[in-house]
Amino acid sequence: MLKPDLLIIDDDRDYLELLAEGLDDKFNLKCAETLAKAEELLQEHVHFDIALVDENIGSEKGSAWIKLKKSQNIPVKSFVLYSGLATESAILKGFECGADDFLAKPMSLLALNNKLEKLIQYQAKVLDFEQEIKSKNNVINVSMAQASKYGSCMQLTSKLNSCIDFEEIRDDVFNYLYSMNLEGCIAFYPLAEIPLFFSSKNGFCSPVETEVMELLKVKPRLFRFGTRTIFNHPLVSILILNLAENSIDTDIYIDALASVIECVGARIEFITYKNSLVEVQEQLQSAVVTTKKMVEISKHHQQEIMNEIVQKIGMSFHVLDLNEEQEEYLMNLVHSALKKHSQDDINFIEVSGLLDLTLQSVDKLRNLNNKPHLSSEDIDYEDELF
């Protein structure tokens, strides 16, 4: 085991030699009779575990020198001040200057050795504590970084829930990748439509990237090959190109993106359903409007025919030689026809009312679909995580 390095500073040569002789077995010693010589040794030796300093060194004070050296952060782990006066004032002065221990002259070599050994043990405990704190700080920093990455993922899923088209989904996913220093591609497989392929780096996927994504879309939800990982959903795939192996961050990204792919897939299903609903609305509105026009035309034509029949029958009474019974019979026929026509008018009115209600319902649905949309840029995400 290496012996600790000890610097002794005392202007009494005999006492200095006595201390050096008594401590030589357990310490690597350097001695100085003046503070100037001590400064030279500090420059040469660079490091000392303990500096054992007399309070009175010529006209200078050891406590003042210790205080100065402490403020300069020189490479001395511990300072021990000793003095011929063990008064309360002397002890307080040792404490104030930053010394780790105070000794009173005369002192036995055995007691001095024990004091210095305990100080070395104290230094070892401090070192262990500092390493423990450093280790805990590393754990805290890693945990904070992990929480930040999970927080970014949660914000991404929140943004995705407000996307109204594939382009918005693509931009939000790519912005997330940029913030995490990741590169990748995204592929959309909309129902009954041509697949869409995009690259976070180049905008559009290269032919080989497109071919790889089409080849791997039948793989499980998560498929890794080297530093590349693809996340699959029946309607979307996300290919990450630079996920390092055996990294804590990689595990975080995998967990996060495994959730993101499900969120993206669900949003695409919603957008597909919404687009289909809008198409049905338009078709329904067109059918209702056309039907209403046809009803109006039919009603108008029927009215013209009935008017023509009534007019011709009325005129025929003047040219036909009819008896009273025949005229009454014909008038009854006309009244029956007119009565039936009146019921048809009522039916036409009822049908027109129903068609108007249908158009109103379509308009309400359209208004819901056309509500002002807040893009991800408009949303204020005040609850930033870390």
GIVEN-V36583 format. One record per pair of residues at least 24 apart in sequence whose C-alpha atoms are under 6 Angstrom apart, sorted by the first residue. I is the first residue (numbers start at 1). J is the second residue. Records with the same first field share a line. If there is no record, write none. Layout:
I = J + J
This chain:
3 = 27
5 = 48 + 49
6 = 48 + 50 + 51
7 = 31 + 51
8 = 51 + 52
9 = 33 + 53
10 = 54
11 = 57
47 = 75 + 76
48 = 76
49 = 76 + 77
50 = 78 + 79
51 = 79
52 = 80
53 = 81
54 = 81 + 82 + 83
55 = 82 + 83
63 = 97
67 = 97
148 = 385 + 386
151 = 385
153 = 256
159 = 376
174 = 200
183 = 240 + 241
184 = 239 + 240 + 241
185 = 238 + 239
186 = 237 + 238
187 = 236 + 237
188 = 235 + 236
189 = 235 + 236
190 = 235
235 = 265
